[in-house]
Amino acid sequence: MGVWKFFRPPQPRQFHYEPLYYDERKEQLQDRIRNIEIEMGIKKEGETRRTLQKGSFSYYRAKRKKDQKASYLRLVLIIILLIVISYLLFYR
């Protein structure tokens, strides 16, 4: 019996995908309810939970890119400062 299994090729694994359902009307309704609660004073603005919104990923990507540029600039300035200090120490 084991010999027949040796000659039979293995079956391919099945791909199982369950799509996520996004209800835009429900999101808008929740945002409206949250904004009304903030206006009425039921909830404070800091208590709201951040949800995924259109454009939020591009905002964080741009922010991260800006922070990375600042980091590189800071690194270059530190290297230049160290070179100047080492030059003053060794050649004076």
PDB file of N, CA, C and O in Angstrom:
ATOM      1  N   MET A   1       0.815  -1.188   0.000  1.00  0.00           N
ATOM      2  CA  MET A   1       0.000   0.000   0.000  1.00  0.00           C
ATOM      3  C   MET A   1       0.860   1.254   0.000  1.00  0.00           C
ATOM      4  O   MET A   1       0.507   2.242  -0.645  1.00  0.00           O
ATOM      5  N   GLY A   2       1.980   1.233   0.710  1.00  0.00           N
ATOM      6  CA  GLY A   2       2.851   2.380   0.742  1.00  0.00           C
ATOM      7  C   GLY A   2       3.508   2.643  -0.595  1.00  0.00           C
ATOM      8  O   GLY A   2       3.907   3.776  -0.866  1.00  0.00           O
ATOM      9  N   VAL A   3       3.635   1.623  -1.446  1.00  0.00           N
ATOM     10  CA  VAL A   3       4.265   1.777  -2.747  1.00  0.00           C
ATOM     11  C   VAL A   3       3.402   2.654  -3.653  1.00  0.00           C
ATOM     12  O   VAL A   3       3.934   3.497  -4.375  1.00  0.00           O
ATOM     13  N   TRP A   4       2.076   2.471  -3.627  1.00  0.00           N
ATOM     14  CA  TRP A   4       1.210   3.267  -4.480  1.00  0.00           C
ATOM     15  C   TRP A   4       1.257   4.745  -4.098  1.00  0.00           C
ATOM     16  O   TRP A   4       1.164   5.599  -4.980  1.00  0.00           O
ATOM     17  N   LYS A   5       1.396   5.071  -2.824  1.00  0.00           N
ATOM     18  CA  LYS A   5       1.463   6.464  -2.396  1.00  0.00           C
ATOM     19  C   LYS A   5       2.764   7.099  -2.874  1.00  0.00           C
ATOM     20  O   LYS A   5       2.822   8.310  -3.086  1.00  0.00           O
ATOM     21  N   PHE A   6       3.794   6.298  -3.042  1.00  0.00           N
ATOM     22  CA  PHE A   6       5.082   6.807  -3.492  1.00  0.00           C
ATOM     23  C   PHE A   6       4.986   7.312  -4.930  1.00  0.00           C
ATOM     24  O   PHE A   6       5.640   8.297  -5.273  1.00  0.00           O
ATOM     25  N   PHE A   7       4.199   6.675  -5.766  1.00  0.00           N
ATOM     26  CA  PHE A   7       4.107   7.058  -7.165  1.00  0.00           C
ATOM     27  C   PHE A   7       3.062   8.143  -7.421  1.00  0.00           C
ATOM     28  O   PHE A   7       3.067   8.760  -8.486  1.00  0.00           O
ATOM     29  N   ARG A   8       2.188   8.378  -6.483  1.00  0.00           N
ATOM     30  CA  ARG A   8       1.140   9.378  -6.661  1.00  0.00           C
ATOM     31  C   ARG A   8       1.675  10.754  -6.247  1.00  0.00           C
ATOM     32  O   ARG A   8       2.225  10.887  -5.154  1.00  0.00           O
ATOM     33  N   PRO A   9       1.525  11.782  -7.097  1.00  0.00           N
ATOM     34  CA  PRO A   9       2.012  13.124  -6.720  1.00  0.00           C
ATOM     35  C   PRO A   9       1.141  13.718  -5.614  1.00  0.00           C
ATOM     36  O   PRO A   9      -0.047  13.405  -5.531  1.00  0.00           O
ATOM     37  N   PRO A  10       1.708  14.557  -4.775  1.00  0.00           N
ATOM     38  CA  PRO A  10       0.913  15.169  -3.699  1.00  0.00           C
ATOM     39  C   PRO A  10      -0.113  16.142  -4.270  1.00  0.00           C
ATOM     40  O   PRO A  10       0.119  16.779  -5.297  1.00  0.00           O
ATOM     41  N   GLN A  11      -1.247  16.245  -3.588  1.00  0.00           N
ATOM     42  CA  GLN A  11      -2.298  17.168  -4.000  1.00  0.00           C
ATOM     43  C   GLN A  11      -1.894  18.602  -3.629  1.00  0.00           C
ATOM     44  O   GLN A  11      -1.299  18.822  -2.574  1.00  0.00           O
ATOM     45  N   PRO A  12      -2.210  19.566  -4.481  1.00  0.00           N
ATOM     46  CA  PRO A  12      -1.865  20.952  -4.142  1.00  0.00           C
ATOM     47  C   PRO A  12      -2.699  21.454  -2.965  1.00  0.00           C
ATOM     48  O   PRO A  12      -3.850  21.059  -2.780  1.00  0.00           O
ATOM     49  N   ARG A  13      -2.086  22.331  -2.181  1.00  0.00           N
ATOM     50  CA  ARG A  13      -2.806  22.894  -1.049  1.00  0.00           C
ATOM     51  C   ARG A  13      -3.858  23.877  -1.544  1.00  0.00           C
ATOM     52  O   ARG A  13      -3.627  24.606  -2.508  1.00  0.00           O
ATOM     53  N   GLN A  14      -4.981  23.896  -0.903  1.00  0.00           N
ATOM     54  CA  GLN A  14      -6.074  24.768  -1.295  1.00  0.00           C
ATOM     55  C   GLN A  14      -5.844  26.172  -0.732  1.00  0.00           C
ATOM     56  O   GLN A  14      -5.379  26.333   0.396  1.00  0.00           O
ATOM     57  N   PHE A  15      -6.173  27.170  -1.526  1.00  0.00           N
ATOM     58  CA  PHE A  15      -6.076  28.559  -1.093  1.00  0.00           C
ATOM     59  C   PHE A  15      -7.419  28.966  -0.508  1.00  0.00           C
ATOM     60  O   PHE A  15      -8.455  28.831  -1.159  1.00  0.00           O
ATOM     61  N   HIS A  16      -7.398  29.465   0.727  1.00  0.00           N
ATOM     62  CA  HIS A  16      -8.627  29.855   1.407  1.00  0.00           C
ATOM     63  C   HIS A  16      -8.551  31.345   1.711  1.00  0.00           C
ATOM     64  O   HIS A  16      -7.692  31.782   2.476  1.00  0.00           O
ATOM     65  N   TYR A  17      -9.433  32.111   1.122  1.00  0.00           N
ATOM     66  CA  TYR A  17      -9.441  33.558   1.309  1.00  0.00           C
ATOM     67  C   TYR A  17     -10.843  33.995   1.717  1.00  0.00           C
ATOM     68  O   TYR A  17     -11.822  33.709   1.027  1.00  0.00           O
ATOM     69  N   GLU A  18     -10.923  34.686   2.840  1.00  0.00           N
ATOM     70  CA  GLU A  18     -12.182  35.266   3.289  1.00  0.00           C
ATOM     71  C   GLU A  18     -12.049  36.778   3.190  1.00  0.00           C
ATOM     72  O   GLU A  18     -11.295  37.374   3.959  1.00  0.00           O
ATOM     73  N   PRO A  19     -12.755  37.409   2.273  1.00  0.00           N
ATOM     74  CA  PRO A  19     -12.617  38.858   2.123  1.00  0.00           C
ATOM     75  C   PRO A  19     -13.173  39.597   3.340  1.00  0.00           C
ATOM     76  O   PRO A  19     -14.156  39.172   3.946  1.00  0.00           O
ATOM     77  N   LEU A  20     -12.534  40.692   3.678  1.00  0.00           N
ATOM     78  CA  LEU A  20     -13.008  41.534   4.765  1.00  0.00           C
ATOM     79  C   LEU A  20     -14.134  42.417   4.239  1.00  0.00           C
ATOM     80  O   LEU A  20     -14.080  42.889   3.103  1.00  0.00           O
ATOM     81  N   TYR A  21     -15.127  42.632   5.045  1.00  0.00           N
ATOM     82  CA  TYR A  21     -16.257  43.455   4.640  1.00  0.00           C
ATOM     83  C   TYR A  21     -16.107  44.828   5.269  1.00  0.00           C
ATOM     84  O   TYR A  21     -15.953  44.945   6.485  1.00  0.00           O
ATOM     85  N   TYR A  22     -16.151  45.856   4.455  1.00  0.00           N
ATOM     86  CA  TYR A  22     -16.034  47.226   4.926  1.00  0.00           C
ATOM     87  C   TYR A  22     -17.346  47.942   4.636  1.00  0.00           C
ATOM     88  O   TYR A  22     -17.770  48.037   3.484  1.00  0.00           O
ATOM     89  N   ASP A  23     -17.975  48.435   5.669  1.00  0.00           N
ATOM     90  CA  ASP A  23     -19.233  49.155   5.521  1.00  0.00           C
ATOM     91  C   ASP A  23     -18.973  50.640   5.735  1.00  0.00           C
ATOM     92  O   ASP A  23     -18.807  51.102   6.864  1.00  0.00           O
ATOM     93  N   GLU A  24     -18.941  51.374   4.636  1.00  0.00           N
ATOM     94  CA  GLU A  24     -18.616  52.793   4.714  1.00  0.00           C
ATOM     95  C   GLU A  24     -19.712  53.583   5.430  1.00  0.00           C
ATOM     96  O   GLU A  24     -19.418  54.526   6.164  1.00  0.00           O
ATOM     97  N   ARG A  25     -20.950  53.208   5.224  1.00  0.00           N
ATOM     98  CA  ARG A  25     -22.056  53.892   5.903  1.00  0.00           C
ATOM     99  C   ARG A  25     -21.955  53.736   7.414  1.00  0.00           C
ATOM    100  O   ARG A  25     -22.202  54.688   8.156  1.00  0.00           O
ATOM    101  N   LYS A  26     -21.595  52.544   7.873  1.00  0.00           N
ATOM    102  CA  LYS A  26     -21.459  52.295   9.306  1.00  0.00           C
ATOM    103  C   LYS A  26     -20.334  53.142   9.891  1.00  0.00           C
ATOM    104  O   LYS A  26     -20.476  53.691  10.984  1.00  0.00           O
ATOM    105  N   GLU A  27     -19.209  53.253   9.167  1.00  0.00           N
ATOM    106  CA  GLU A  27     -18.093  54.081   9.638  1.00  0.00           C
ATOM    107  C   GLU A  27     -18.507  55.546   9.737  1.00  0.00           C
ATOM    108  O   GLU A  27     -18.192  56.220  10.717  1.00  0.00           O
ATOM    109  N   GLN A  28     -19.213  56.033   8.720  1.00  0.00           N
ATOM    110  CA  GLN A  28     -19.656  57.423   8.750  1.00  0.00           C
ATOM    111  C   GLN A  28     -20.641  57.667   9.888  1.00  0.00           C
ATOM    112  O   GLN A  28     -20.599  58.710  10.540  1.00  0.00           O
ATOM    113  N   LEU A  29     -21.521  56.708  10.124  1.00  0.00           N
ATOM    114  CA  LEU A  29     -22.476  56.839  11.223  1.00  0.00           C
ATOM    115  C   LEU A  29     -21.755  56.882  12.564  1.00  0.00           C
ATOM    116  O   LEU A  29     -22.096  57.692  13.425  1.00  0.00           O
ATOM    117  N   GLN A  30     -20.760  56.015  12.747  1.00  0.00           N
ATOM    118  CA  GLN A  30     -19.999  56.006  14.005  1.00  0.00           C
ATOM    119  C   GLN A  30     -19.242  57.317  14.192  1.00  0.00           C
ATOM    120  O   GLN A  30     -19.163  57.834  15.307  1.00  0.00           O
ATOM    121  N   ASP A  31     -18.684  57.859  13.106  1.00  0.00           N
ATOM    122  CA  ASP A  31     -17.988  59.144  13.196  1.00  0.00           C
ATOM    123  C   ASP A  31     -18.953  60.261  13.581  1.00  0.00           C
ATOM    124  O   ASP A  31     -18.626  61.112  14.407  1.00  0.00           O
ATOM    125  N   ARG A  32     -20.150  60.256  12.977  1.00  0.00           N
ATOM    126  CA  ARG A  32     -21.140  61.278  13.311  1.00  0.00           C
ATOM    127  C   ARG A  32     -21.561  61.170  14.770  1.00  0.00           C
ATOM    128  O   ARG A  32     -21.665  62.184  15.461  1.00  0.00           O
ATOM    129  N   ILE A  33     -21.803  59.951  15.245  1.00  0.00           N
ATOM    130  CA  ILE A  33     -22.201  59.750  16.642  1.00  0.00           C
ATOM    131  C   ILE A  33     -21.102  60.236  17.578  1.00  0.00           C
ATOM    132  O   ILE A  33     -21.380  60.909  18.571  1.00  0.00           O
ATOM    133  N   ARG A  34     -19.845  59.895  17.261  1.00  0.00           N
ATOM    134  CA  ARG A  34     -18.721  60.313  18.107  1.00  0.00           C
ATOM    135  C   ARG A  34     -18.595  61.838  18.125  1.00  0.00           C
ATOM    136  O   ARG A  34     -18.366  62.429  19.180  1.00  0.00           O
ATOM    137  N   ASN A  35     -18.745  62.482  16.944  1.00  0.00           N
ATOM    138  CA  ASN A  35     -18.646  63.944  16.894  1.00  0.00           C
ATOM    139  C   ASN A  35     -19.776  64.611  17.671  1.00  0.00           C
ATOM    140  O   ASN A  35     -19.552  65.621  18.339  1.00  0.00           O
ATOM    141  N   ILE A  36     -20.967  64.068  17.596  1.00  0.00           N
ATOM    142  CA  ILE A  36     -22.099  64.626  18.345  1.00  0.00           C
ATOM    143  C   ILE A  36     -21.880  64.445  19.846  1.00  0.00           C
ATOM    144  O   ILE A  36     -22.190  65.346  20.625  1.00  0.00           O
ATOM    145  N   GLU A  37     -21.353  63.300  20.258  1.00  0.00           N
ATOM    146  CA  GLU A  37     -21.072  63.085  21.679  1.00  0.00           C
ATOM    147  C   GLU A  37     -20.014  64.058  22.176  1.00  0.00           C
ATOM    148  O   GLU A  37     -20.092  64.531  23.310  1.00  0.00           O
ATOM    149  N   ILE A  38     -19.030  64.362  21.344  1.00  0.00           N
ATOM    150  CA  ILE A  38     -18.008  65.332  21.735  1.00  0.00           C
ATOM    151  C   ILE A  38     -18.620  66.719  21.861  1.00  0.00           C
ATOM    152  O   ILE A  38     -18.316  67.446  22.807  1.00  0.00           O
ATOM    153  N   GLU A  39     -19.493  67.099  20.904  1.00  0.00           N
ATOM    154  CA  GLU A  39     -20.128  68.412  20.957  1.00  0.00           C
ATOM    155  C   GLU A  39     -21.036  68.566  22.173  1.00  0.00           C
ATOM    156  O   GLU A  39     -21.105  69.638  22.773  1.00  0.00           O
ATOM    157  N   MET A  40     -21.731  67.485  22.531  1.00  0.00           N
ATOM    158  CA  MET A  40     -22.654  67.553  23.667  1.00  0.00           C
ATOM    159  C   MET A  40     -21.922  67.436  25.000  1.00  0.00           C
ATOM    160  O   MET A  40     -22.508  67.703  26.050  1.00  0.00           O
ATOM    161  N   GLY A  41     -20.669  67.047  24.975  1.00  0.00           N
ATOM    162  CA  GLY A  41     -19.905  66.939  26.204  1.00  0.00           C
ATOM    163  C   GLY A  41     -19.993  65.578  26.860  1.00  0.00           C
ATOM    164  O   GLY A  41     -19.532  65.407  27.989  1.00  0.00           O
ATOM    165  N   ILE A  42     -20.568  64.617  26.183  1.00  0.00           N
ATOM    166  CA  ILE A  42     -20.667  63.269  26.743  1.00  0.00           C
ATOM    167  C   ILE A  42     -19.285  62.604  26.750  1.00  0.00           C
ATOM    168  O   ILE A  42     -18.896  61.946  27.715  1.00  0.00           O
ATOM    169  N   LYS A  43     -18.573  62.793  25.665  1.00  0.00           N
ATOM    170  CA  LYS A  43     -17.213  62.254  25.562  1.00  0.00           C
ATOM    171  C   LYS A  43     -16.241  63.395  25.357  1.00  0.00           C
ATOM    172  O   LYS A  43     -16.577  64.423  24.768  1.00  0.00           O
ATOM    173  N   LYS A  44     -15.030  63.198  25.853  1.00  0.00           N
ATOM    174  CA  LYS A  44     -13.981  64.166  25.594  1.00  0.00           C
ATOM    175  C   LYS A  44     -13.286  63.794  24.303  1.00  0.00           C
ATOM    176  O   LYS A  44     -13.372  62.655  23.844  1.00  0.00           O
ATOM    177  N   GLU A  45     -12.603  64.754  23.724  1.00  0.00           N
ATOM    178  CA  GLU A  45     -11.970  64.514  22.433  1.00  0.00           C
ATOM    179  C   GLU A  45     -10.817  63.525  22.536  1.00  0.00           C
ATOM    180  O   GLU A  45     -10.549  62.794  21.583  1.00  0.00           O
ATOM    181  N   GLY A  46     -10.138  63.489  23.660  1.00  0.00           N
ATOM    182  CA  GLY A  46      -9.015  62.584  23.833  1.00  0.00           C
ATOM    183  C   GLY A  46      -9.427  61.133  24.004  1.00  0.00           C
ATOM    184  O   GLY A  46      -8.600  60.235  23.842  1.00  0.00           O
ATOM    185  N   GLU A  47     -10.689  60.887  24.328  1.00  0.00           N
ATOM    186  CA  GLU A  47     -11.162  59.531  24.562  1.00  0.00           C
ATOM    187  C   GLU A  47     -11.469  58.775  23.277  1.00  0.00           C
ATOM    188  O   GLU A  47     -11.654  57.558  23.298  1.00  0.00           O
ATOM    189  N   THR A  48     -11.524  59.488  22.167  1.00  0.00           N
ATOM    190  CA  THR A  48     -11.877  58.818  20.914  1.00  0.00           C
ATOM    191  C   THR A  48     -10.730  57.923  20.462  1.00  0.00           C
ATOM    192  O   THR A  48      -9.558  58.233  20.672  1.00  0.00           O
ATOM    193  N   ARG A  49     -11.086  56.833  19.853  1.00  0.00           N
ATOM    194  CA  ARG A  49     -10.100  55.886  19.356  1.00  0.00           C
ATOM    195  C   ARG A  49      -9.851  56.157  17.888  1.00  0.00           C
ATOM    196  O   ARG A  49     -10.792  56.372  17.123  1.00  0.00           O
ATOM    197  N   ARG A  50      -8.602  56.149  17.494  1.00  0.00           N
ATOM    198  CA  ARG A  50      -8.263  56.419  16.098  1.00  0.00           C
ATOM    199  C   ARG A  50      -8.615  55.210  15.247  1.00  0.00           C
ATOM    200  O   ARG A  50      -8.252  54.080  15.573  1.00  0.00           O
ATOM    201  N   THR A  51      -9.314  55.454  14.171  1.00  0.00           N
ATOM    202  CA  THR A  51      -9.670  54.384  13.253  1.00  0.00           C
ATOM    203  C   THR A  51      -8.918  54.588  11.953  1.00  0.00           C
ATOM    204  O   THR A  51      -8.379  55.663  11.691  1.00  0.00           O
ATOM    205  N   LEU A  52      -8.890  53.555  11.154  1.00  0.00           N
ATOM    206  CA  LEU A  52      -8.266  53.667   9.852  1.00  0.00           C
ATOM    207  C   LEU A  52      -9.156  54.500   8.948  1.00  0.00           C
ATOM    208  O   LEU A  52     -10.332  54.192   8.750  1.00  0.00           O
ATOM    209  N   GLN A  53      -8.586  55.539   8.415  1.00  0.00           N
ATOM    210  CA  GLN A  53      -9.347  56.402   7.530  1.00  0.00           C
ATOM    211  C   GLN A  53      -8.597  56.532   6.210  1.00  0.00           C
ATOM    212  O   GLN A  53      -7.408  56.227   6.118  1.00  0.00           O
ATOM    213  N   LYS A  54      -9.294  56.978   5.225  1.00  0.00           N
ATOM    214  CA  LYS A  54      -8.686  57.151   3.924  1.00  0.00           C
ATOM    215  C   LYS A  54      -7.569  58.189   4.023  1.00  0.00           C
ATOM    216  O   LYS A  54      -7.801  59.308   4.480  1.00  0.00           O
ATOM    217  N   GLY A  55      -6.372  57.826   3.602  1.00  0.00           N
ATOM    218  CA  GLY A  55      -5.254  58.745   3.626  1.00  0.00           C
ATOM    219  C   GLY A  55      -4.413  58.664   4.877  1.00  0.00           C
ATOM    220  O   GLY A  55      -3.388  59.341   4.959  1.00  0.00           O
ATOM    221  N   SER A  56      -4.800  57.865   5.859  1.00  0.00           N
ATOM    222  CA  SER A  56      -4.033  57.823   7.103  1.00  0.00           C
ATOM    223  C   SER A  56      -2.671  57.157   6.895  1.00  0.00           C
ATOM    224  O   SER A  56      -1.689  57.548   7.526  1.00  0.00           O
ATOM    225  N   PHE A  57      -2.608  56.157   6.016  1.00  0.00           N
ATOM    226  CA  PHE A  57      -1.325  55.503   5.777  1.00  0.00           C
ATOM    227  C   PHE A  57      -0.359  56.438   5.066  1.00  0.00           C
ATOM    228  O   PHE A  57       0.832  56.447   5.377  1.00  0.00           O
ATOM    229  N   SER A  58      -0.851  57.220   4.122  1.00  0.00           N
ATOM    230  CA  SER A  58       0.039  58.148   3.420  1.00  0.00           C
ATOM    231  C   SER A  58       0.522  59.235   4.371  1.00  0.00           C
ATOM    232  O   SER A  58       1.652  59.706   4.244  1.00  0.00           O
ATOM    233  N   TYR A  59      -0.316  59.642   5.323  1.00  0.00           N
ATOM    234  CA  TYR A  59       0.100  60.633   6.314  1.00  0.00           C
ATOM    235  C   TYR A  59       1.256  60.099   7.149  1.00  0.00           C
ATOM    236  O   TYR A  59       2.253  60.793   7.353  1.00  0.00           O
ATOM    237  N   TYR A  60       1.123  58.855   7.638  1.00  0.00           N
ATOM    238  CA  TYR A  60       2.184  58.294   8.469  1.00  0.00           C
ATOM    239  C   TYR A  60       3.443  58.021   7.673  1.00  0.00           C
ATOM    240  O   TYR A  60       4.551  58.152   8.193  1.00  0.00           O
ATOM    241  N   ARG A  61       3.281  57.636   6.397  1.00  0.00           N
ATOM    242  CA  ARG A  61       4.458  57.402   5.566  1.00  0.00           C
ATOM    243  C   ARG A  61       5.211  58.714   5.342  1.00  0.00           C
ATOM    244  O   ARG A  61       6.440  58.740   5.407  1.00  0.00           O
ATOM    245  N   ALA A  62       4.479  59.808   5.077  1.00  0.00           N
ATOM    246  CA  ALA A  62       5.111  61.114   4.883  1.00  0.00           C
ATOM    247  C   ALA A  62       5.779  61.583   6.174  1.00  0.00           C
ATOM    248  O   ALA A  62       6.868  62.158   6.141  1.00  0.00           O
ATOM    249  N   LYS A  63       5.129  61.338   7.304  1.00  0.00           N
ATOM    250  CA  LYS A  63       5.707  61.736   8.592  1.00  0.00           C
ATOM    251  C   LYS A  63       6.986  60.957   8.876  1.00  0.00           C
ATOM    252  O   LYS A  63       7.974  61.521   9.346  1.00  0.00           O
ATOM    253  N   ARG A  64       6.960  59.656   8.588  1.00  0.00           N
ATOM    254  CA  ARG A  64       8.135  58.833   8.819  1.00  0.00           C
ATOM    255  C   ARG A  64       9.284  59.259   7.902  1.00  0.00           C
ATOM    256  O   ARG A  64      10.444  59.264   8.313  1.00  0.00           O
ATOM    257  N   LYS A  65       8.952  59.619   6.655  1.00  0.00           N
ATOM    258  CA  LYS A  65       9.972  60.063   5.711  1.00  0.00           C
ATOM    259  C   LYS A  65      10.601  61.373   6.190  1.00  0.00           C
ATOM    260  O   LYS A  65      11.815  61.555   6.092  1.00  0.00           O
ATOM    261  N   LYS A  66       9.783  62.272   6.702  1.00  0.00           N
ATOM    262  CA  LYS A  66      10.276  63.547   7.215  1.00  0.00           C
ATOM    263  C   LYS A  66      11.176  63.314   8.430  1.00  0.00           C
ATOM    264  O   LYS A  66      12.235  63.931   8.545  1.00  0.00           O
ATOM    265  N   ASP A  67      10.761  62.435   9.328  1.00  0.00           N
ATOM    266  CA  ASP A  67      11.574  62.116  10.502  1.00  0.00           C
ATOM    267  C   ASP A  67      12.890  61.471  10.102  1.00  0.00           C
ATOM    268  O   ASP A  67      13.924  61.724  10.720  1.00  0.00           O
ATOM    269  N   GLN A  68      12.854  60.633   9.063  1.00  0.00           N
ATOM    270  CA  GLN A  68      14.063  59.968   8.605  1.00  0.00           C
ATOM    271  C   GLN A  68      15.038  60.986   8.015  1.00  0.00           C
ATOM    272  O   GLN A  68      16.245  60.884   8.237  1.00  0.00           O
ATOM    273  N   LYS A  69      14.527  61.970   7.263  1.00  0.00           N
ATOM    274  CA  LYS A  69      15.388  63.018   6.719  1.00  0.00           C
ATOM    275  C   LYS A  69      16.052  63.802   7.852  1.00  0.00           C
ATOM    276  O   LYS A  69      17.242  64.108   7.783  1.00  0.00           O
ATOM    277  N   ALA A  70      15.292  64.121   8.877  1.00  0.00           N
ATOM    278  CA  ALA A  70      15.843  64.856  10.013  1.00  0.00           C
ATOM    279  C   ALA A  70      16.913  64.023  10.711  1.00  0.00           C
ATOM    280  O   ALA A  70      17.920  64.561  11.171  1.00  0.00           O
ATOM    281  N   SER A  71      16.697  62.726  10.789  1.00  0.00           N
ATOM    282  CA  SER A  71      17.675  61.851  11.413  1.00  0.00           C
ATOM    283  C   SER A  71      18.979  61.825  10.615  1.00  0.00           C
ATOM    284  O   SER A  71      20.065  61.887  11.191  1.00  0.00           O
ATOM    285  N   TYR A  72      18.867  61.733   9.286  1.00  0.00           N
ATOM    286  CA  TYR A  72      20.065  61.732   8.446  1.00  0.00           C
ATOM    287  C   TYR A  72      20.812  63.053   8.550  1.00  0.00           C
ATOM    288  O   TYR A  72      22.042  63.070   8.605  1.00  0.00           O
ATOM    289  N   LEU A  73      20.081  64.152   8.579  1.00  0.00           N
ATOM    290  CA  LEU A  73      20.704  65.462   8.713  1.00  0.00           C
ATOM    291  C   LEU A  73      21.447  65.567  10.041  1.00  0.00           C
ATOM    292  O   LEU A  73      22.568  66.073  10.092  1.00  0.00           O
ATOM    293  N   ARG A  74      20.832  65.097  11.093  1.00  0.00           N
ATOM    294  CA  ARG A  74      21.462  65.116  12.405  1.00  0.00           C
ATOM    295  C   ARG A  74      22.729  64.265  12.411  1.00  0.00           C
ATOM    296  O   ARG A  74      23.737  64.662  12.997  1.00  0.00           O
ATOM    297  N   LEU A  75      22.689  63.111  11.770  1.00  0.00           N
ATOM    298  CA  LEU A  75      23.849  62.232  11.688  1.00  0.00           C
ATOM    299  C   LEU A  75      24.987  62.894  10.920  1.00  0.00           C
ATOM    300  O   LEU A  75      26.143  62.816  11.336  1.00  0.00           O
ATOM    301  N   VAL A  76      24.671  63.540   9.810  1.00  0.00           N
ATOM    302  CA  VAL A  76      25.699  64.223   9.019  1.00  0.00           C
ATOM    303  C   VAL A  76      26.317  65.357   9.832  1.00  0.00           C
ATOM    304  O   VAL A  76      27.534  65.544   9.806  1.00  0.00           O
ATOM    305  N   LEU A  77      25.502  66.105  10.544  1.00  0.00           N
ATOM    306  CA  LEU A  77      26.036  67.196  11.368  1.00  0.00           C
ATOM    307  C   LEU A  77      26.945  66.673  12.484  1.00  0.00           C
ATOM    308  O   LEU A  77      27.970  67.288  12.776  1.00  0.00           O
ATOM    309  N   ILE A  78      26.593  65.571  13.098  1.00  0.00           N
ATOM    310  CA  ILE A  78      27.429  64.984  14.146  1.00  0.00           C
ATOM    311  C   ILE A  78      28.754  64.507  13.566  1.00  0.00           C
ATOM    312  O   ILE A  78      29.803  64.707  14.178  1.00  0.00           O
ATOM    313  N   ILE A  79      28.718  63.883  12.399  1.00  0.00           N
ATOM    314  CA  ILE A  79      29.959  63.412  11.766  1.00  0.00           C
ATOM    315  C   ILE A  79      30.861  64.591  11.415  1.00  0.00           C
ATOM    316  O   ILE A  79      32.069  64.534  11.646  1.00  0.00           O
ATOM    317  N   ILE A  80      30.287  65.660  10.859  1.00  0.00           N
ATOM    318  CA  ILE A  80      31.083  66.850  10.537  1.00  0.00           C
ATOM    319  C   ILE A  80      31.671  67.447  11.801  1.00  0.00           C
ATOM    320  O   ILE A  80      32.835  67.845  11.806  1.00  0.00           O
ATOM    321  N   LEU A  81      30.902  67.519  12.859  1.00  0.00           N
ATOM    322  CA  LEU A  81      31.392  68.053  14.127  1.00  0.00           C
ATOM    323  C   LEU A  81      32.541  67.203  14.675  1.00  0.00           C
ATOM    324  O   LEU A  81      33.534  67.747  15.159  1.00  0.00           O
ATOM    325  N   LEU A  82      32.418  65.906  14.605  1.00  0.00           N
ATOM    326  CA  LEU A  82      33.495  65.028  15.070  1.00  0.00           C
ATOM    327  C   LEU A  82      34.747  65.177  14.226  1.00  0.00           C
ATOM    328  O   LEU A  82      35.856  65.128  14.758  1.00  0.00           O
ATOM    329  N   ILE A  83      34.597  65.357  12.936  1.00  0.00           N
ATOM    330  CA  ILE A  83      35.762  65.553  12.066  1.00  0.00           C
ATOM    331  C   ILE A  83      36.461  66.860  12.419  1.00  0.00           C
ATOM    332  O   ILE A  83      37.690  66.905  12.484  1.00  0.00           O
ATOM    333  N   VAL A  84      35.698  67.917  12.647  1.00  0.00           N
ATOM    334  CA  VAL A  84      36.289  69.207  13.015  1.00  0.00           C
ATOM    335  C   VAL A  84      37.003  69.105  14.362  1.00  0.00           C
ATOM    336  O   VAL A  84      38.113  69.616  14.506  1.00  0.00           O
ATOM    337  N   ILE A  85      36.399  68.469  15.330  1.00  0.00           N
ATOM    338  CA  ILE A  85      37.017  68.314  16.653  1.00  0.00           C
ATOM    339  C   ILE A  85      38.284  67.480  16.555  1.00  0.00           C
ATOM    340  O   ILE A  85      39.299  67.824  17.162  1.00  0.00           O
ATOM    341  N   SER A  86      38.241  66.386  15.798  1.00  0.00           N
ATOM    342  CA  SER A  86      39.449  65.554  15.650  1.00  0.00           C
ATOM    343  C   SER A  86      40.543  66.309  14.925  1.00  0.00           C
ATOM    344  O   SER A  86      41.715  66.138  15.260  1.00  0.00           O
ATOM    345  N   TYR A  87      40.213  67.140  13.944  1.00  0.00           N
ATOM    346  CA  TYR A  87      41.205  67.941  13.242  1.00  0.00           C
ATOM    347  C   TYR A  87      41.864  68.925  14.193  1.00  0.00           C
ATOM    348  O   TYR A  87      43.082  69.097  14.176  1.00  0.00           O
ATOM    349  N   LEU A  88      41.042  69.578  15.033  1.00  0.00           N
ATOM    350  CA  LEU A  88      41.598  70.547  15.989  1.00  0.00           C
ATOM    351  C   LEU A  88      42.470  69.867  17.031  1.00  0.00           C
ATOM    352  O   LEU A  88      43.467  70.447  17.462  1.00  0.00           O
ATOM    353  N   LEU A  89      42.128  68.660  17.447  1.00  0.00           N
ATOM    354  CA  LEU A  89      42.913  67.949  18.461  1.00  0.00           C
ATOM    355  C   LEU A  89      44.247  67.434  17.907  1.00  0.00           C
ATOM    356  O   LEU A  89      45.264  67.505  18.597  1.00  0.00           O
ATOM    357  N   PHE A  90      44.259  66.927  16.695  1.00  0.00           N
ATOM    358  CA  PHE A  90      45.473  66.316  16.158  1.00  0.00           C
ATOM    359  C   PHE A  90      46.414  67.291  15.490  1.00  0.00           C
ATOM    360  O   PHE A  90      47.622  67.050  15.494  1.00  0.00           O
ATOM    361  N   TYR A  91      45.931  68.377  14.918  1.00  0.00           N
ATOM    362  CA  TYR A  91      46.801  69.255  14.155  1.00  0.00           C
ATOM    363  C   TYR A  91      47.043  70.595  14.821  1.00  0.00           C
ATOM    364  O   TYR A  91      47.530  71.507  14.152  1.00  0.00           O
ATOM    365  N   ARG A  92      46.746  70.764  16.045  1.00  0.00           N
ATOM    366  CA  ARG A  92      47.061  72.008  16.780  1.00  0.00           C
ATOM    367  C   ARG A  92      47.788  71.714  18.017  1.00  0.00           C
ATOM    368  O   ARG A  92      48.135  72.631  18.762  1.00  0.00           O
TER     369      ARG A  92
END
